[in-house]
């Protein structure tokens, strides 16, 4: 999973209000060259959206985001998610993810968070909320004492396409979690070709940042 994410370096963070949008969205992302997505559990449509994408597009590395209770973890796994993420670090959620066989990346923001995650054997971490928490400057600071542990971050939260390169040039960053290419307004309007275009642009920028 980590190799797959590092290869693409982009994880689109998707909020779906209607599960009927799940399959055309997946097609738009695949058309743009991206076979990874995170469907957030912020709406009632999340579980069914994951189920639909998992059934029709097994080639997509499918994640479930904003998993903040154990029931959501179990539902995400049962629906077909391969990995999960959370905005914070809750040991009970990590234990539940391991129990059901869901690869999991907790959210961190501080050195104490990182050390707690490492103590729980979590090394691929969501850095959230990235821009508010100090952005690339904070990640550089965290890299100093922790990069030798093998920890990698997926910064998410407030990142725009124009900031992608500065994040991805940091060795400690595995990938960017972003929503600009799957903006909720574009999804709700069914602007799939625009999502495809933005996805291609993001992947090209990510490749150039290597």
PyMOL commands that set and color helices and strands:
alter all, ss='L'
color gray80, all
select helices_A, chain A and resi 2-8+21-31+46-56+70-79+91-100+111-119+135-149+161-168+180-182+184-188+192-208
alter helices_A, ss='H'
color red, helices_A
select strands_A, chain A and resi 10-14+36-40+61-65+83-85+103-105+107-108+124-127+152-156+173-178
alter strands_A, ss='S'
color yellow, strands_A
deselect
rebuild
show_as cartoon
